[in-house]
Amino acid sequence: MDRPLMGDTVSAARTVTLQFDDNALLPLLYGEHDRHLAQIEQRAGVRLASRGNRLTITGSNEASGVAEAALRALWKRLERGDPIGIAEVEAALRLSEGAARAAQPESAEPRLPLSDLPAIRTRKGAIAPRSPAQAGYMDMLHRHDMVFGIGPAGTGKTYLAVAQGVALLMAGRVDRIVLSRPAVEAGERLGFLPGDMKEKVDPYLRPLYDALHDMMPADQVQRRIVSGEIEIAPLAFMRGRTLAHCFAILDEAQNTTPAQIKMFLTRMGEGTRMVVTGDPSQVDLPAGQKSGLVEALGVLGGVQGIGVTRFAEQDVVRHPLVARIVAAYNRADEQGGTSQRAGRVVRRGGDGPSRQEGE
């Protein structure tokens, strides 16, 4: 394949040639009908030309560097026997771009070499970061006893937290996993739902079940729930308890009141690690009710032993359209101050660019 560079970048282009030593893996690297190469060309703004087991990258210094780093990372995945697809190519490009930004002298982003990226290992395989912010978040999950993951939907906050909990449980480093969410409509309207209490609150907790089933076989999830090794419960069920030797996750924490989140954080007992995730821009509390997550971030900022990772729209790792949707809403909110969604006013939180706080 040989596609021209767009614009006038050819005049300032440099060429890098990569040589791969396993021809059997090349079709997997290039993708069906070279779609992986086309994706890299479009995203990085380079031209790729393949000849035998050689691949030539032509583009600006920065663009060709990003494409080269992404291709080398993808090749390492293939050598380990890990599959790659469109999502993995997108992740490799995102991480390479983040590493390039962090390498610049004026950058305030933490520099984490691609070769040193963390991974969460479960019996279903290793889960690797798909953005620089995810890499910093996973590093914090490993190092800190309490971590806040803050940012928009689709950035992997809850998924990676559940993965870390499953990994620690399987390694015997915690005795159980406790997953909790506030049931925002836990008053009268919840009573109109059919079934017993478990059936009433299960819809609120379904995302946590989905994440668990991605990490473990369904029968094992059910067996561990029955035995108490995995507990999934509404936040109200945490009151009066001490959580010891467990991995506790509070999801959708933007919908807690200040009293509720304080109650949850002070359940922390010996040998327990806690993760709190939420998006301050998606508060579903009644009008005039302050979000406990927003208050906690202000009160606990700088407290030793607590790590905070803030994700931004560019860290969304779902369908690329999700990132563009988040960006569009951000622009609308910045222009109007508030935006009307589903008949209610939602005020944006103060999320800034992706960065890690802690230490």
N, C-alpha and C positions, 0 to 999 in steps of 0.2 A: 504494500500500500504506500501511497505517496501523495499527500495532500498539501496544497500551498498554505503558507502562513497568511493570516489576515493582516490587512493594513500594511504599514511600512516597517514591520518588525524584522523583515528579512535583512534590511540593511545593517541592523545592529545585532544580528544573530550570531550565536556560536553553536558549534556542533559537538555532541557527545556521542560516542559509540559504545554500546553495551554488548557484551558477548556472553551467551548463555551456554552452559555445558551439558544440558540435557534436552535434546530435541523433543523428547516425549512430553515434556511439560510446556513447551512453547504454545501449542494450541490452547491450553488452559489459561496461560498468561494473556494471550491475545484476545481470547473470547471468540464466541461463534461469529463468523463473518467479521472478525477483527473489531467487535463492538467495544471491547475494553480499551483498545488503542484509540478508537474514535472518541470515547468518553474522555480519555486523558488529553487528547488533542484539543477538544472543545473546552474543557475546564481549565487546563493550564496555558492554553494559547501557544502550543508548539506544533511542529510538524514531525511525524514519526514515519520512518521508512525502514522496512524489514527486508533483509537479504540473508537467506539461510538462517544461521543461528545468531546473526548480528542485528541489532536494532539501533538505528541512528536517530538521535533527538536533535532537532534544530529549533532554536528559539532564543529569546533574550537570556542573559545570565541567570536571572531569578527564575524565569519560567522553566528553562531547561533543568535547573537545579531541583525544582519542585517535581517535575516529571521523572527525573532520574531517581530521586529518593523514593517516590511512590512505586516505581517499577521494581526497584531493589527490595522494598518491603514486601511487595506482592510475590516476588520470586522466592523470598525466604519462607513465606507462608506455604507456597506450593512444595518447597523442599521438605517442609515439616509434615506434608501430607494433608494440610488444611485446604479446603476448597475456597475458591474465590468467585465472586459474582459482582454484579453492578454495585451492590451495597459495600462490598469490601474495597472495590476500586475507589468509590467515593470517599470511604473512610481513609484510605491511604493518601489520597490527594489532600484531604482536609488536614490530616496530621502533618504532612510534608509542608503545607502552607504555614501551619502553626509553628513548626520548627524553624522555617525560614524567617518568620516575623520575630521569633524569640532570639534568633541569632544576631539581629540588628542591634548595634550599640545603644540606640535610643529606646529600645523596646523595654516595657515594664513587665512583659509576660514572663512567667517562669520558663527557664530553658530545660527541657527534658528530652535528651537525645532519643531518636526513634528506636535505637538499639536497647535503650533502658526502660522502655515503656512497661508499666505494670500489667499484670494479667490476673484474673480471678479464675481459679481452676476448680471445676466441678466434675462430677462423673460423666457429664455430657460433653466435656471438653473445656478448653480454655476460652474465657471471655475477655477479649482485648478491647482497649479503648478505641473509639471511633472519632474522637476530636481531642484537641489539646486540653480542653476543660475536663473532659472525661478522664484523661490521663491523670490530671491533678487531683480529681475527685477520688479516683481509685487509690491513688497514693495516700490521700488523707484517710480513706477508709481503713487502710492498713496501719497507719501510724497513730491515729487519734481515737480516744475512747468515745468522744461525742463529735458528730459531724453534721453540719447543716448543708443540704443541697438545695440551692435556690435558683429558680429559673423557669422558663416556659415549658409547655408540654412538648414531649418528644425528644428531650435532651438526655434521657436515660437515668434520671435521678433515682427513681424508685427501682427500676430494673437492676441497676448495678448494686444498689443497697441490698436487695433480696439475694442477688448472686453472692455477695460477700457473706451474708448470713448463712446461706446454704453451704458455702465452702467451709466456713468455720464450724458449722454443725457436723459436717461429714468428717472433718479433721479431728473432732473431739475437743475443740477448743472452747466451745460453749455447749451447754446442756440442752438449750432449746432456742427457738426463734419465736419472738412475739411481734406480730404485725398488727398495727392499729390504724384506724382512720376515724375522723369525726363523722357521725351521721348528722348532717346539718339539719335535716328536718326530723329530728328525734322527738318532736313533740306530738301534737295532735295528728298531723298528716301521716306520720309513720303508722299510727294505729289503724288507719284505714286500709293498709296493705294486708293481703291475705297471709295466713300461716302463723306459726309461732314466732318467737323473738328472733331465732336464728334465720328463719326464712325472710323475716322483715328486713334484717340488716345485711344479709348476704349480697344484695345488689350493690350496696355501697362498697363492699370489700372485694368485689369480683376482680378488679385489676391486680390485687395482691395474689389471688388464686391463680390468675393467668400467668403471672411471673413465676410462681412456684412450679407450675406445670411445665414451663420452659426449661427449668433446671433439673427436675427430677421426674421419674416415671409416675404416672397418675396413681398407681396402687401404693407406691411408697409415700406419696404425699398424703393420701388418705390414712394410711397406717400410722404415720407420724402425727397426724392431727388427732387421731383417736387416742394415741398413747400420751399426748400432751407435749411431744417434742416440738410441734409447731402449733402455735395458738394464733388465731385470727379473730380479733374482737374489736367492737366499737370502743372509742376512746373512753366512754363513760364507765366501761368495765374495769378500767385501770385504777380507779380511785381506791385508796386505802391499801394498796399492795406495795410490796417491795420486790423489784425484779432483780434477781441475783443470777449470775452465771448464764446470762442469756444475751442474745442479739436482738435488740428492740428497735423497731422502725415505726415512726409516726409519719404517715403519708397524708398529703393534702392538708398540711398544717396551717395553711393560710385561713382555713375555716375553723380554727380553734379560737376561743376567747383567751385573753391574757391569763385568766385563772386556770383554764383547762391545760394550756401548754406548760404552765408552771407546775401544775399537778403531775403531768407526764414526766417532765425532766427530773423532778425530785423523786421519782420512783426508782432511780438508778441505784442498784445495790452492788455488792462485791462481785467483781469479775464480769460486769455487764458493759456492753458497748451499745451506744445509741446513735441512730441516724434519724434526722428530721428533714423531710422534704416538703417543698411547697412552691407555689407561684403567687407572690403578693399581688399580681395583676389580675388574679382570678378569684377574688373573694366573694363567697356566696352567703356571707352572714347578713342578717337584717340591717337595713340602713341605719347608720349611726353607731353600729357595733364595731369596735376596733379589733383588728386582727391580732391574735396572740403571737403569730409568727413575726409580724412586723415589729411588735414591741420587744419580743425576745431578741431579735437581731440587734436592736439598739441597746438593750440592757446588757447583753452578754458579749458585745463586741470587745475583743482584746482579752477575754478571759483565758488564762493559760489552760491548755488541754482541749480547747474547743476549736475545731477547724470549720471554715466556711468556704464553700465553692459556689461561685455565682456563674450561672450559665446565661448566655445571650442567644439571640435568634440564630446566629451563625452556627451555634452548637446543636441545632435540631438535627437528629439523625434518623428521623422517620422519612417518609416520602419527601423529596425535595420541595414539593408544593406546600408542605406544612410550614417549612421555613419561610416561604414567600408569604403565606397567610399571616404568620406571626409578625413579619416585617410590616405588612400592610396595616395591620391593626395598630402596631406601634406608631407608625407614621400618622394614622388617623387620630390617635390619642394625643400625640404631641401637638397636632394642629388644633384640636378642639379642647384639650384639657381633660375631658371625660368623653366616653362613648356610650351610647345607648345600646345595650345588648339584651335581647329577650325581655324588653320592657323594664329594665332596671339600669341603674347607673353603676358602672364599675370604674373605680379610680385606680390608676396605675400605681404600682409600687415603685420603689426607687432602684430597681436593678440597673446596674451599669454594665460596662463591658465585662467579658469573662475574666475572672481573676481568682486566685486562691488566697484565702486569708487563713491565718492560724498561727501556730507556733507561739 
